[in-house]
Amino acid sequence: RVKKSMNDAAGLIRDAAPLYAELAGAMNQLPDDAAVLRELVGKADRLTVKLGDARLLYSSVKSDAPDPSVVDRRLAQLEELLSSVEECRKELKKRLQ
């Protein structure tokens, strides 16, 4: 169960990586087009779900993991990513007002 959950969490993070790179890149030069901004908000929402699910998976197996410190590091990285995505989302929402 631990190995499967950790593999599933890693897969979610791999799936999220290109989306994160796209969102981060777009934040450097935000468009004025509201439709594009809404699309970026949708990507931020999808990222939050994927990264949040990965966090849940890691949290659920932390106590049974062969090396809990590895899980702790991954959880800390996920928290940073989720925080970054939330900041992007707030900025995008502000632009849409």
N, C-alpha and C positions, 0 to 999 in steps of 0.2 A: 504493500500500500504506500509506504513512504517513497519508494523509488518511482512508482507511477505518478504520485502527486507532484513530486519534484520535477519529473520529466514534463508533465502537463503544464506546470507553472513556467518552466523554461520555454516551452512551446508558445505559450501566451505572450511571453516577453519577446520572443523572436518575431511573432506576428505583429507585435506593437511597434517594433523598432523602426520600420520604414515610415509608419504613420507618424511616429514621434519626430523623426528627422524632417518630414514634410511640414509638420506643424511648426517646429522650431525655426525652420528656414523661412516660412511664411511670416513669422512674427518680426523678422528683420525689415520687411517692407510690406506692411499690411495694405491690401487693396482698399479702394473706396467702394467697390461694388458690394452691395448688401447681400446679394445672393452668394457671392464667394465667401464673405464673412460668415454667413449662416452655415455654409458647407464646412468651413474650418471649425465652427462650434460643434458641428456633428462629429467631426473627426476627434475633437477633444473629448467629447462624450464617449465615443467608442474606445478611445485610449483609456479613459478612466475606468470603464468596465473591464477591459482586458487586464490592466495593471492591478485593479482591485481584486479581480478573480485570482490572479497570480499570488497576490499578497495573502488572500484567504487560504489558498492551497499550501503555501509555505508555512503559514501560522498553524495550520491544522496538523502538520507533521513535525514541527520543530522539536517537540519533546522526544520524539522517537527517531530523529535523524541521527545517522552515524556521527556527524560532526555538527552540532547545533550552532557553532560559531559561523559556519558557512551560511546557514539559514539566516542567522542574525544579520550578516553582511548583506545578503540579498534583500532582506526585509528593509534594511536601512536605505539601500539603493532605490527600492520601490517607493518608499516614502518620499524620497527626494524627487523622483520622477513624477509621482502623483501631485506633489506640491507645485512643481513646475507646470504641469498640465493645467492645474487649477488657476494658476496665475495667468496663463495664456487665455484660458476660457474667460476669465474676468475682463481681461483687456479686449477680447473680441466682443463680448457682450456690451462693454462700454462704447465701443465703436459703432455698434448697431443702434444705439439710442439716438 
